[in-house]
């Protein structure tokens, strides 16, 4: 799915390794959603901000890509 926020990257499905949480993340702008149905231009969180809020780094090493094209 093409990112509705930046219109420059794909939204991927990923799992946060530390807590097994599934997120949907733009590979270009790092916009993050928690449900595929919520992927819209508004209502996203910044990946780095979210990861820091749960005590993790904003490095992509913290996640595992589950599906490159959900």
Predicted model as a PDB file, atoms N, CA, C, CB and O in Angstrom, pLDDT in the B-factor column:
MODEL        1                                                                  
ATOM      1  N   UNK A   1       0.850  -1.169   0.000  1.00 91.00           N  
ATOM      2  CA  UNK A   1       0.000   0.000   0.000  1.00 91.00           C  
ATOM      3  C   UNK A   1       0.898   1.234   0.000  1.00 91.00           C  
ATOM      4  CB  UNK A   1      -0.968  -0.003   1.223  1.00 91.00           C  
ATOM      5  O   UNK A   1       1.843   1.324   0.783  1.00 91.00           O  
ATOM      6  N   UNK A   2       0.601   2.163  -0.866  1.00 95.00           N  
ATOM      7  CA  UNK A   2       1.338   3.413  -0.961  1.00 95.00           C  
ATOM      8  C   UNK A   2       0.982   4.281   0.237  1.00 95.00           C  
ATOM      9  CB  UNK A   2       1.028   4.150  -2.295  1.00 95.00           C  
ATOM     10  O   UNK A   2      -0.186   4.330   0.623  1.00 95.00           O  
ATOM     11  N   UNK A   3       1.929   4.952   0.824  1.00 96.00           N  
ATOM     12  CA  UNK A   3       1.700   5.764   2.018  1.00 96.00           C  
ATOM     13  C   UNK A   3       0.826   6.981   1.688  1.00 96.00           C  
ATOM     14  CB  UNK A   3       3.045   6.220   2.624  1.00 96.00           C  
ATOM     15  O   UNK A   3       1.179   7.778   0.819  1.00 96.00           O  
ATOM     16  N   UNK A   4      -0.310   7.127   2.376  1.00 96.00           N  
ATOM     17  CA  UNK A   4      -1.170   8.274   2.125  1.00 96.00           C  
ATOM     18  C   UNK A   4      -0.633   9.569   2.730  1.00 96.00           C  
ATOM     19  CB  UNK A   4      -2.542   8.001   2.663  1.00 96.00           C  
ATOM     20  O   UNK A   4      -1.096  10.653   2.377  1.00 96.00           O  
ATOM     21  N   UNK A   5       0.327   9.468   3.627  1.00 96.00           N  
ATOM     22  CA  UNK A   5       0.889  10.670   4.243  1.00 96.00           C  
ATOM     23  C   UNK A   5       1.923  11.334   3.341  1.00 96.00           C  
ATOM     24  CB  UNK A   5       1.520  10.327   5.586  1.00 96.00           C  
ATOM     25  O   UNK A   5       1.801  12.521   3.035  1.00 96.00           O  
ATOM     26  N   UNK A   6       2.932  10.591   2.914  1.00 96.00           N  
ATOM     27  CA  UNK A   6       4.031  11.182   2.147  1.00 96.00           C  
ATOM     28  C   UNK A   6       3.933  10.940   0.647  1.00 96.00           C  
ATOM     29  CB  UNK A   6       5.335  10.644   2.644  1.00 96.00           C  
ATOM     30  O   UNK A   6       4.518  11.673  -0.150  1.00 96.00           O  
ATOM     31  N   UNK A   7       3.192   9.913   0.273  1.00 95.00           N  
ATOM     32  CA  UNK A   7       3.038   9.551  -1.130  1.00 95.00           C  
ATOM     33  C   UNK A   7       4.386   9.263  -1.791  1.00 95.00           C  
ATOM     34  CB  UNK A   7       2.318  10.662  -1.879  1.00 95.00           C  
ATOM     35  O   UNK A   7       4.574   9.517  -2.980  1.00 95.00           O  
ATOM     36  N   UNK A   8       5.333   8.721  -0.987  1.00 96.00           N  
ATOM     37  CA  UNK A   8       6.669   8.429  -1.513  1.00 96.00           C  
ATOM     38  C   UNK A   8       7.187   7.046  -1.128  1.00 96.00           C  
ATOM     39  CB  UNK A   8       7.637   9.468  -1.032  1.00 96.00           C  
ATOM     40  O   UNK A   8       8.229   6.620  -1.625  1.00 96.00           O  
ATOM     41  N   UNK A   9       6.481   6.345  -0.258  1.00 96.00           N  
ATOM     42  CA  UNK A   9       6.964   5.040   0.182  1.00 96.00           C  
ATOM     43  C   UNK A   9       5.818   4.083   0.423  1.00 96.00           C  
ATOM     44  CB  UNK A   9       7.795   5.177   1.443  1.00 96.00           C  
ATOM     45  O   UNK A   9       4.651   4.477   0.433  1.00 96.00           O  
ATOM     46  N   UNK A  10       6.163   2.817   0.616  1.00 96.00           N  
ATOM     47  CA  UNK A  10       5.166   1.796   0.892  1.00 96.00           C  
ATOM     48  C   UNK A  10       4.982   1.609   2.387  1.00 96.00           C  
ATOM     49  CB  UNK A  10       5.559   0.477   0.241  1.00 96.00           C  
ATOM     50  O   UNK A  10       5.918   1.778   3.169  1.00 96.00           O  
ATOM     51  N   UNK A  11       3.774   1.261   2.769  1.00 97.00           N  
ATOM     52  CA  UNK A  11       3.461   0.924   4.154  1.00 97.00           C  
ATOM     53  C   UNK A  11       3.699  -0.576   4.305  1.00 97.00           C  
ATOM     54  CB  UNK A  11       1.975   1.323   4.539  1.00 97.00           C  
ATOM     55  O   UNK A  11       3.145  -1.383   3.559  1.00 97.00           O  
ATOM     56  N   UNK A  12       4.522  -0.931   5.270  1.00 96.00           N  
ATOM     57  CA  UNK A  12       4.833  -2.330   5.535  1.00 96.00           C  
ATOM     58  C   UNK A  12       4.212  -2.750   6.857  1.00 96.00           C  
ATOM     59  CB  UNK A  12       6.358  -2.561   5.554  1.00 96.00           C  
ATOM     60  O   UNK A  12       3.938  -1.918   7.721  1.00 96.00           O  
ATOM     61  N   UNK A  13       3.996  -4.034   7.001  1.00 97.00           N  
ATOM     62  CA  UNK A  13       3.530  -4.604   8.264  1.00 97.00           C  
ATOM     63  C   UNK A  13       4.763  -5.099   8.998  1.00 97.00           C  
ATOM     64  CB  UNK A  13       2.478  -5.766   8.042  1.00 97.00           C  
ATOM     65  O   UNK A  13       5.573  -5.835   8.434  1.00 97.00           O  
ATOM     66  N   UNK A  14       4.907  -4.698  10.257  1.00 97.00           N  
ATOM     67  CA  UNK A  14       6.089  -5.075  11.028  1.00 97.00           C  
ATOM     68  C   UNK A  14       5.692  -5.474  12.451  1.00 97.00           C  
ATOM     69  CB  UNK A  14       7.109  -3.915  11.059  1.00 97.00           C  
ATOM     70  O   UNK A  14       4.624  -5.117  12.948  1.00 97.00           O  
ATOM     71  N   UNK A  15       6.581  -6.217  13.076  1.00 98.00           N  
ATOM     72  CA  UNK A  15       6.390  -6.642  14.466  1.00 98.00           C  
ATOM     73  C   UNK A  15       7.502  -6.047  15.301  1.00 98.00           C  
ATOM     74  CB  UNK A  15       6.369  -8.200  14.594  1.00 98.00           C  
ATOM     75  O   UNK A  15       8.680  -6.166  14.964  1.00 98.00           O  
ATOM     76  N   UNK A  16       7.117  -5.399  16.405  1.00 98.00           N  
ATOM     77  CA  UNK A  16       8.105  -4.887  17.343  1.00 98.00           C  
ATOM     78  C   UNK A  16       8.631  -6.086  18.136  1.00 98.00           C  
ATOM     79  CB  UNK A  16       7.490  -3.779  18.295  1.00 98.00           C  
ATOM     80  O   UNK A  16       7.866  -6.764  18.821  1.00 98.00           O  
ATOM     81  N   UNK A  17       9.914  -6.340  18.042  1.00 98.00           N  
ATOM     82  CA  UNK A  17      10.511  -7.535  18.638  1.00 98.00           C  
ATOM     83  C   UNK A  17      10.316  -7.605  20.152  1.00 98.00           C  
ATOM     84  CB  UNK A  17      11.985  -7.582  18.317  1.00 98.00           C  
ATOM     85  O   UNK A  17      10.085  -8.686  20.693  1.00 98.00           O  
ATOM     86  N   UNK A  18      10.407  -6.477  20.834  1.00 98.00           N  
ATOM     87  CA  UNK A  18      10.367  -6.466  22.300  1.00 98.00           C  
ATOM     88  C   UNK A  18       9.012  -6.856  22.885  1.00 98.00           C  
ATOM     89  CB  UNK A  18      10.741  -5.104  22.799  1.00 98.00           C  
ATOM     90  O   UNK A  18       8.942  -7.417  23.978  1.00 98.00           O  
ATOM     91  N   UNK A  19       7.931  -6.557  22.150  1.00 98.00           N  
ATOM     92  CA  UNK A  19       6.607  -6.826  22.732  1.00 98.00           C  
ATOM     93  C   UNK A  19       5.641  -7.531  21.774  1.00 98.00           C  
ATOM     94  CB  UNK A  19       5.988  -5.532  23.187  1.00 98.00           C  
ATOM     95  O   UNK A  19       4.473  -7.725  22.111  1.00 98.00           O  
ATOM     96  N   UNK A  20       6.112  -7.912  20.598  1.00 98.00           N  
ATOM     97  CA  UNK A  20       5.311  -8.612  19.586  1.00 98.00           C  
ATOM     98  C   UNK A  20       4.152  -7.795  19.026  1.00 98.00           C  
ATOM     99  CB  UNK A  20       4.772  -9.873  20.169  1.00 98.00           C  
ATOM    100  O   UNK A  20       3.259  -8.354  18.388  1.00 98.00           O  
ATOM    101  N   UNK A  21       4.149  -6.508  19.248  1.00 98.00           N  
ATOM    102  CA  UNK A  21       3.088  -5.652  18.727  1.00 98.00           C  
ATOM    103  C   UNK A  21       3.236  -5.499  17.215  1.00 98.00           C  
ATOM    104  CB  UNK A  21       3.113  -4.267  19.418  1.00 98.00           C  
ATOM    105  O   UNK A  21       4.341  -5.311  16.705  1.00 98.00           O  
ATOM    106  N   UNK A  22       2.118  -5.581  16.510  1.00 98.00           N  
ATOM    107  CA  UNK A  22       2.099  -5.386  15.067  1.00 98.00           C  
ATOM    108  C   UNK A  22       1.828  -3.916  14.776  1.00 98.00           C  
ATOM    109  CB  UNK A  22       1.032  -6.294  14.390  1.00 98.00           C  
ATOM    110  O   UNK A  22       0.922  -3.311  15.349  1.00 98.00           O  
ATOM    111  N   UNK A  23       2.626  -3.355  13.880  1.00 98.00           N  
ATOM    112  CA  UNK A  23       2.429  -1.973  13.435  1.00 98.00           C  
ATOM    113  C   UNK A  23       2.483  -1.935  11.910  1.00 98.00           C  
ATOM    114  CB  UNK A  23       3.507  -1.021  14.053  1.00 98.00           C  
ATOM    115  O   UNK A  23       2.975  -2.863  11.268  1.00 98.00           O  
ATOM    116  N   UNK A  24       1.975  -0.862  11.353  1.00 97.00           N  
ATOM    117  CA  UNK A  24       2.047  -0.602   9.922  1.00 97.00           C  
ATOM    118  C   UNK A  24       2.856   0.669   9.770  1.00 97.00           C  
ATOM    119  CB  UNK A  24       0.614  -0.474   9.260  1.00 97.00           C  
ATOM    120  O   UNK A  24       2.503   1.706  10.332  1.00 97.00           O  
ATOM    121  N   UNK A  25       3.937   0.594   9.016  1.00 97.00           N  
ATOM    122  CA  UNK A  25       4.971   1.618   9.025  1.00 97.00           C  
ATOM    123  C   UNK A  25       5.368   1.986   7.604  1.00 97.00           C  
ATOM    124  CB  UNK A  25       6.194   1.142   9.814  1.00 97.00           C  
ATOM    125  O   UNK A  25       5.638   1.112   6.780  1.00 97.00           O  
ATOM    126  N   UNK A  26       5.402   3.292   7.320  1.00 97.00           N  
ATOM    127  CA  UNK A  26       5.876   3.740   6.016  1.00 97.00           C  
ATOM    128  C   UNK A  26       7.398   3.626   5.981  1.00 97.00           C  
ATOM    129  CB  UNK A  26       5.418   5.202   5.723  1.00 97.00           C  
ATOM    130  O   UNK A  26       8.091   4.133   6.864  1.00 97.00           O  
ATOM    131  N   UNK A  27       7.899   2.965   4.969  1.00 96.00           N  
ATOM    132  CA  UNK A  27       9.345   2.771   4.858  1.00 96.00           C  
ATOM    133  C   UNK A  27      10.085   4.053   4.506  1.00 96.00           C  
ATOM    134  CB  UNK A  27       9.643   1.719   3.821  1.00 96.00           C  
ATOM    135  O   UNK A  27      11.311   4.097   4.602  1.00 96.00           O  
ATOM    136  N   UNK A  28       9.376   5.082   4.107  1.00 97.00           N  
ATOM    137  CA  UNK A  28       9.996   6.345   3.720  1.00 97.00           C  
ATOM    138  C   UNK A  28       9.891   7.409   4.816  1.00 97.00           C  
ATOM    139  CB  UNK A  28       9.358   6.860   2.446  1.00 97.00           C  
ATOM    140  O   UNK A  28      10.908   7.973   5.219  1.00 97.00           O  
ATOM    141  N   UNK A  29       8.680   7.692   5.305  1.00 97.00           N  
ATOM    142  CA  UNK A  29       8.491   8.817   6.241  1.00 97.00           C  
ATOM    143  C   UNK A  29       8.308   8.382   7.692  1.00 97.00           C  
ATOM    144  CB  UNK A  29       7.295   9.631   5.821  1.00 97.00           C  
ATOM    145  O   UNK A  29       8.203   9.232   8.576  1.00 97.00           O  
ATOM    146  N   UNK A  30       8.269   7.071   7.956  1.00 97.00           N  
ATOM    147  CA  UNK A  30       8.138   6.517   9.312  1.00 97.00           C  
ATOM    148  C   UNK A  30       6.789   6.796   9.970  1.00 97.00           C  
ATOM    149  CB  UNK A  30       9.227   7.065  10.183  1.00 97.00           C  
ATOM    150  O   UNK A  30       6.668   6.683  11.190  1.00 97.00           O  
ATOM    151  N   UNK A  31       5.771   7.161   9.181  1.00 98.00           N  
ATOM    152  CA  UNK A  31       4.418   7.262   9.741  1.00 98.00           C  
ATOM    153  C   UNK A  31       4.018   5.867  10.203  1.00 98.00           C  
ATOM    154  CB  UNK A  31       3.383   7.839   8.687  1.00 98.00           C  
ATOM    155  O   UNK A  31       4.309   4.879   9.529  1.00 98.00           O  
ATOM    156  N   UNK A  32       3.352   5.786  11.351  1.00 98.00           N  
ATOM    157  CA  UNK A  32       3.024   4.507  11.966  1.00 98.00           C  
ATOM    158  C   UNK A  32       1.549   4.449  12.334  1.00 98.00           C  
ATOM    159  CB  UNK A  32       3.890   4.270  13.204  1.00 98.00           C  
ATOM    160  O   UNK A  32       0.989   5.405  12.870  1.00 98.00           O  
ATOM    161  N   UNK A  33       0.933   3.317  12.039  1.00 98.00           N  
ATOM    162  CA  UNK A  33      -0.459   3.053  12.405  1.00 98.00           C  
ATOM    163  C   UNK A  33      -0.511   1.694  13.096  1.00 98.00           C  
ATOM    164  CB  UNK A  33      -1.406   3.088  11.145  1.00 98.00           C  
ATOM    165  O   UNK A  33       0.432   0.907  13.001  1.00 98.00           O  
ATOM    166  N   UNK A  34      -1.613   1.422  13.788  1.00 96.00           N  
ATOM    167  CA  UNK A  34      -1.740   0.170  14.532  1.00 96.00           C  
ATOM    168  C   UNK A  34      -2.734  -0.796  13.916  1.00 96.00           C  
ATOM    169  CB  UNK A  34      -2.142   0.459  15.942  1.00 96.00           C  
ATOM    170  O   UNK A  34      -2.764  -1.971  14.283  1.00 96.00           O  
ATOM    171  N   UNK A  35      -3.549  -0.318  12.985  1.00 96.00           N  
ATOM    172  CA  UNK A  35      -4.492  -1.166  12.258  1.00 96.00           C  
ATOM    173  C   UNK A  35      -4.428  -0.787  10.787  1.00 96.00           C  
ATOM    174  CB  UNK A  35      -5.949  -1.019  12.817  1.00 96.00           C  
ATOM    175  O   UNK A  35      -4.325   0.393  10.452  1.00 96.00           O  
ATOM    176  N   UNK A  36      -4.489  -1.769   9.920  1.00 94.00           N  
ATOM    177  CA  UNK A  36      -4.414  -1.509   8.490  1.00 94.00           C  
ATOM    178  C   UNK A  36      -5.577  -0.616   8.035  1.00 94.00           C  
ATOM    179  CB  UNK A  36      -4.419  -2.834   7.709  1.00 94.00           C  
ATOM    180  O   UNK A  36      -5.419   0.193   7.121  1.00 94.00           O  
ATOM    181  N   UNK A  37      -6.732  -0.765   8.671  1.00 94.00           N  
ATOM    182  CA  UNK A  37      -7.893   0.046   8.300  1.00 94.00           C  
ATOM    183  C   UNK A  37      -7.738   1.510   8.690  1.00 94.00           C  
ATOM    184  CB  UNK A  37      -9.138  -0.516   8.942  1.00 94.00           C  
ATOM    185  O   UNK A  37      -8.493   2.358   8.214  1.00 94.00           O  
ATOM    186  N   UNK A  38      -6.774   1.817   9.547  1.00 95.00           N  
ATOM    187  CA  UNK A  38      -6.550   3.198   9.999  1.00 95.00           C  
ATOM    188  C   UNK A  38      -5.494   3.925   9.175  1.00 95.00           C  
ATOM    189  CB  UNK A  38      -6.141   3.203  11.457  1.00 95.00           C  
ATOM    190  O   UNK A  38      -5.203   5.091   9.445  1.00 95.00           O  
ATOM    191  N   UNK A  39      -4.917   3.266   8.182  1.00 96.00           N  
ATOM    192  CA  UNK A  39      -3.855   3.884   7.378  1.00 96.00           C  
ATOM    193  C   UNK A  39      -4.477   4.964   6.485  1.00 96.00           C  
ATOM    194  CB  UNK A  39      -3.100   2.808   6.512  1.00 96.00           C  
ATOM    195  O   UNK A  39      -5.068   4.689   5.440  1.00 96.00           O  
ATOM    196  N   UNK A  40      -4.312   6.191   6.947  1.00 92.00           N  
ATOM    197  CA  UNK A  40      -4.832   7.358   6.246  1.00 92.00           C  
ATOM    198  C   UNK A  40      -3.824   8.484   6.413  1.00 92.00           C  
ATOM    199  CB  UNK A  40      -6.245   7.774   6.783  1.00 92.00           C  
ATOM    200  O   UNK A  40      -2.882   8.370   7.197  1.00 92.00           O  
ATOM    201  N   UNK A  41      -4.022   9.568   5.677  1.00 87.00           N  
ATOM    202  CA  UNK A  41      -3.090  10.698   5.744  1.00 87.00           C  
ATOM    203  C   UNK A  41      -3.055  11.318   7.138  1.00 87.00           C  
ATOM    204  CB  UNK A  41      -3.473  11.760   4.714  1.00 87.00           C  
ATOM    205  O   UNK A  41      -2.033  11.876   7.536  1.00 87.00           O  
ATOM    206  N   UNK A  42      -4.134  11.231   7.871  1.00 89.00           N  
ATOM    207  CA  UNK A  42      -4.177  11.756   9.243  1.00 89.00           C  
ATOM    208  C   UNK A  42      -4.327  10.595  10.210  1.00 89.00           C  
ATOM    209  CB  UNK A  42      -5.344  12.779   9.424  1.00 89.00           C  
ATOM    210  O   UNK A  42      -4.738   9.501   9.823  1.00 89.00           O  
ATOM    211  N   UNK A  43      -3.995  10.837  11.458  1.00 92.00           N  
ATOM    212  CA  UNK A  43      -4.169   9.814  12.481  1.00 92.00           C  
ATOM    213  C   UNK A  43      -2.994   8.874  12.642  1.00 92.00           C  
ATOM    214  CB  UNK A  43      -5.369   9.024  12.180  1.00 92.00           C  
ATOM    215  O   UNK A  43      -3.144   7.792  13.209  1.00 92.00           O  
ATOM    216  N   UNK A  44      -1.848   9.256  12.164  1.00 96.00           N  
ATOM    217  CA  UNK A  44      -0.647   8.426  12.301  1.00 96.00           C  
ATOM    218  C   UNK A  44       0.192   8.931  13.470  1.00 96.00           C  
ATOM    219  CB  UNK A  44       0.186   8.433  10.989  1.00 96.00           C  
ATOM    220  O   UNK A  44      -0.014  10.041  13.960  1.00 96.00           O  
ATOM    221  N   UNK A  45       1.133   8.113  13.908  1.00 96.00           N  
ATOM    222  CA  UNK A  45       2.147   8.511  14.876  1.00 96.00           C  
ATOM    223  C   UNK A  45       3.499   8.425  14.193  1.00 96.00           C  
ATOM    224  CB  UNK A  45       2.102   7.619  16.159  1.00 96.00           C  
ATOM    225  O   UNK A  45       3.663   7.671  13.234  1.00 96.00           O  
ATOM    226  N   UNK A  46       4.457   9.179  14.671  1.00 97.00           N  
ATOM    227  CA  UNK A  46       5.828   9.077  14.193  1.00 97.00           C  
ATOM    228  C   UNK A  46       6.463   7.847  14.840  1.00 97.00           C  
ATOM    229  CB  UNK A  46       6.644  10.377  14.517  1.00 97.00           C  
ATOM    230  O   UNK A  46       6.374   7.669  16.055  1.00 97.00           O  
ATOM    231  N   UNK A  47       7.095   7.012  14.045  1.00 98.00           N  
ATOM    232  CA  UNK A  47       7.713   5.783  14.536  1.00 98.00           C  
ATOM    233  C   UNK A  47       8.681   6.045  15.690  1.00 98.00           C  
ATOM    234  CB  UNK A  47       8.443   5.081  13.404  1.00 98.00           C  
ATOM    235  O   UNK A  47       8.590   5.397  16.733  1.00 98.00           O  
ATOM    236  N   UNK A  48       9.598   6.983  15.512  1.00 97.00           N  
ATOM    237  CA  UNK A  48      10.586   7.277  16.550  1.00 97.00           C  
ATOM    238  C   UNK A  48       9.957   7.746  17.843  1.00 97.00           C  
ATOM    239  CB  UNK A  48      11.548   8.316  16.064  1.00 97.00           C  
ATOM    240  O   UNK A  48      10.360   7.325  18.928  1.00 97.00           O  
ATOM    241  N   UNK A  49       8.974   8.613  17.729  1.00 97.00           N  
ATOM    242  CA  UNK A  49       8.275   9.120  18.917  1.00 97.00           C  
ATOM    243  C   UNK A  49       7.566   7.988  19.649  1.00 97.00           C  
ATOM    244  CB  UNK A  49       7.261  10.213  18.524  1.00 97.00           C  
ATOM    245  O   UNK A  49       7.628   7.898  20.875  1.00 97.00           O  
ATOM    246  N   UNK A  50       6.896   7.127  18.893  1.00 97.00           N  
ATOM    247  CA  UNK A  50       6.188   6.007  19.524  1.00 97.00           C  
ATOM    248  C   UNK A  50       7.170   5.060  20.200  1.00 97.00           C  
ATOM    249  CB  UNK A  50       5.348   5.245  18.486  1.00 97.00           C  
ATOM    250  O   UNK A  50       6.960   4.659  21.345  1.00 97.00           O  
ATOM    251  N   UNK A  51       8.236   4.701  19.501  1.00 98.00           N  
ATOM    252  CA  UNK A  51       9.189   3.756  20.068  1.00 98.00           C  
ATOM    253  C   UNK A  51       9.821   4.310  21.348  1.00 98.00           C  
ATOM    254  CB  UNK A  51      10.277   3.422  19.042  1.00 98.00           C  
ATOM    255  O   UNK A  51       9.981   3.579  22.325  1.00 98.00           O  
ATOM    256  N   UNK A  52      10.170   5.566  21.347  1.00 97.00           N  
ATOM    257  CA  UNK A  52      10.731   6.177  22.559  1.00 97.00           C  
ATOM    258  C   UNK A  52       9.708   6.180  23.686  1.00 97.00           C  
ATOM    259  CB  UNK A  52      11.205   7.613  22.272  1.00 97.00           C  
ATOM    260  O   UNK A  52      10.079   6.042  24.851  1.00 97.00           O  
ATOM    261  N   UNK A  53       8.424   6.337  23.361  1.00 97.00           N  
ATOM    262  CA  UNK A  53       7.379   6.361  24.398  1.00 97.00           C  
ATOM    263  C   UNK A  53       7.218   5.011  25.089  1.00 97.00           C  
ATOM    264  CB  UNK A  53       6.047   6.780  23.789  1.00 97.00           C  
ATOM    265  O   UNK A  53       6.713   4.943  26.210  1.00 97.00           O  
ATOM    266  N   UNK A  54       7.650   3.924  24.418  1.00 98.00           N  
ATOM    267  CA  UNK A  54       7.566   2.600  25.036  1.00 98.00           C  
ATOM    268  C   UNK A  54       8.948   2.089  25.470  1.00 98.00           C  
ATOM    269  CB  UNK A  54       6.921   1.605  24.061  1.00 98.00           C  
ATOM    270  O   UNK A  54       9.130   0.904  25.747  1.00 98.00           O  
ATOM    271  N   UNK A  55       9.909   3.008  25.520  1.00 98.00           N  
ATOM    272  CA  UNK A  55      11.222   2.685  26.059  1.00 98.00           C  
ATOM    273  C   UNK A  55      12.182   2.001  25.098  1.00 98.00           C  
ATOM    274  CB  UNK A  55      11.053   1.835  27.228  1.00 98.00           C  
ATOM    275  O   UNK A  55      13.143   1.365  25.531  1.00 98.00           O  
ATOM    276  N   UNK A  56      11.934   2.124  23.805  1.00 98.00           N  
ATOM    277  CA  UNK A  56      12.804   1.506  22.808  1.00 98.00           C  
ATOM    278  C   UNK A  56      13.443   2.581  21.942  1.00 98.00           C  
ATOM    279  CB  UNK A  56      12.016   0.505  21.936  1.00 98.00           C  
ATOM    280  O   UNK A  56      13.044   3.745  21.979  1.00 98.00           O  
ATOM    281  N   UNK A  57      14.436   2.176  21.164  1.00 97.00           N  
ATOM    282  CA  UNK A  57      15.076   3.127  20.252  1.00 97.00           C  
ATOM    283  C   UNK A  57      14.272   3.212  18.963  1.00 97.00           C  
ATOM    284  CB  UNK A  57      16.542   2.712  19.954  1.00 97.00           C  
ATOM    285  O   UNK A  57      13.411   2.373  18.697  1.00 97.00           O  
ATOM    286  N   UNK A  58      14.560   4.226  18.173  1.00 95.00           N  
ATOM    287  CA  UNK A  58      13.859   4.385  16.904  1.00 95.00           C  
ATOM    288  C   UNK A  58      14.546   3.647  15.759  1.00 95.00           C  
ATOM    289  CB  UNK A  58      13.741   5.849  16.565  1.00 95.00           C  
ATOM    290  O   UNK A  58      14.188   3.841  14.597  1.00 95.00           O  
ATOM    291  N   UNK A  59      15.522   2.810  16.072  1.00 97.00           N  
ATOM    292  CA  UNK A  59      16.221   2.045  15.054  1.00 97.00           C  
ATOM    293  C   UNK A  59      15.319   0.949  14.486  1.00 97.00           C  
ATOM    294  CB  UNK A  59      17.502   1.436  15.632  1.00 97.00           C  
ATOM    295  O   UNK A  59      14.522   0.347  15.206  1.00 97.00           O  
ATOM    296  N   UNK A  60      15.457   0.705  13.202  1.00 93.00           N  
ATOM    297  CA  UNK A  60      14.655  -0.343  12.565  1.00 93.00           C  
ATOM    298  C   UNK A  60      15.095  -1.731  13.018  1.00 93.00           C  
ATOM    299  CB  UNK A  60      14.754  -0.237  11.041  1.00 93.00           C  
ATOM    300  O   UNK A  60      14.426  -2.716  12.702  1.00 93.00           O  
ATOM    301  N   UNK A  61      16.190  -1.833  13.743  1.00 97.00           N  
ATOM    302  CA  UNK A  61      16.611  -3.112  14.319  1.00 97.00           C  
ATOM    303  C   UNK A  61      15.624  -3.593  15.381  1.00 97.00           C  
ATOM    304  CB  UNK A  61      18.013  -2.987  14.924  1.00 97.00           C  
ATOM    305  O   UNK A  61      15.625  -4.768  15.747  1.00 97.00           O  
ATOM    306  N   UNK A  62      14.789  -2.688  15.870  1.00 98.00           N  
ATOM    307  CA  UNK A  62      13.795  -3.025  16.892  1.00 98.00           C  
ATOM    308  C   UNK A  62      12.593  -3.765  16.305  1.00 98.00           C  
ATOM    309  CB  UNK A  62      13.325  -1.760  17.597  1.00 98.00           C  
ATOM    310  O   UNK A  62      11.766  -4.294  17.048  1.00 98.00           O  
ATOM    311  N   UNK A  63      12.493  -3.803  14.963  1.00 98.00           N  
ATOM    312  CA  UNK A  63      11.332  -4.428  14.333  1.00 98.00           C  
ATOM    313  C   UNK A  63      11.749  -5.542  13.381  1.00 98.00           C  
ATOM    314  CB  UNK A  63      10.510  -3.383  13.584  1.00 98.00           C  
ATOM    315  O   UNK A  63      12.901  -5.635  12.959  1.00 98.00           O  
ATOM    316  N   UNK A  64      10.784  -6.369  13.065  1.00 97.00           N  
ATOM    317  CA  UNK A  64      10.938  -7.408  12.053  1.00 97.00           C  
ATOM    318  C   UNK A  64       9.837  -7.184  11.024  1.00 97.00           C  
ATOM    319  CB  UNK A  64      10.866  -8.860  12.680  1.00 97.00           C  
ATOM    320  O   UNK A  64       8.662  -7.100  11.382  1.00 97.00           O  
ATOM    321  N   UNK A  65      10.200  -7.089   9.768  1.00 96.00           N  
ATOM    322  CA  UNK A  65       9.204  -6.901   8.713  1.00 96.00           C  
ATOM    323  C   UNK A  65       8.437  -8.221   8.558  1.00 96.00           C  
ATOM    324  CB  UNK A  65       9.882  -6.463   7.346  1.00 96.00           C  
ATOM    325  O   UNK A  65       9.032  -9.280   8.355  1.00 96.00           O  
ATOM    326  N   UNK A  66       7.116  -8.137   8.658  1.00 95.00           N  
ATOM    327  CA  UNK A  66       6.264  -9.307   8.542  1.00 95.00           C  
ATOM    328  C   UNK A  66       5.761  -9.442   7.105  1.00 95.00           C  
ATOM    329  CB  UNK A  66       5.083  -9.220   9.529  1.00 95.00           C  
ATOM    330  O   UNK A  66       5.707 -10.541   6.554  1.00 95.00           O  
ATOM    331  N   UNK A  67       5.394  -8.308   6.511  1.00 89.00           N  
ATOM    332  CA  UNK A  67       4.858  -8.307   5.152  1.00 89.00           C  
ATOM    333  C   UNK A  67       5.212  -6.976   4.496  1.00 89.00           C  
ATOM    334  CB  UNK A  67       3.308  -8.541   5.150  1.00 89.00           C  
ATOM    335  O   UNK A  67       4.857  -5.914   5.006  1.00 89.00           O  
ATOM    336  N   UNK A  68       5.898  -7.035   3.389  1.00 78.00           N  
ATOM    337  CA  UNK A  68       6.307  -5.803   2.711  1.00 78.00           C  
ATOM    338  C   UNK A  68       5.157  -5.120   1.976  1.00 78.00           C  
ATOM    339  CB  UNK A  68       7.420  -6.102   1.734  1.00 78.00           C  
ATOM    340  O   UNK A  68       5.248  -3.933   1.663  1.00 78.00           O  
ATOM    341  N   UNK A  69       4.098  -5.835   1.702  1.00 74.00           N  
ATOM    342  CA  UNK A  69       2.952  -5.264   0.983  1.00 74.00           C  
ATOM    343  C   UNK A  69       1.648  -5.809   1.578  1.00 74.00           C  
ATOM    344  CB  UNK A  69       3.037  -5.588  -0.545  1.00 74.00           C  
ATOM    345  O   UNK A  69       0.979  -6.630   0.951  1.00 74.00           O  
ATOM    346  N   UNK A  70       1.285  -5.355   2.791  1.00 66.00           N  
ATOM    347  CA  UNK A  70       0.068  -5.914   3.427  1.00 66.00           C  
ATOM    348  C   UNK A  70      -1.199  -5.578   2.657  1.00 66.00           C  
ATOM    349  CB  UNK A  70      -0.063  -5.398   4.856  1.00 66.00           C  
ATOM    350  O   UNK A  70      -2.292  -5.974   3.063  1.00 66.00           O  
TER     351      UNK A  70                                                      
ENDMDL                                                                          
END                                                                             
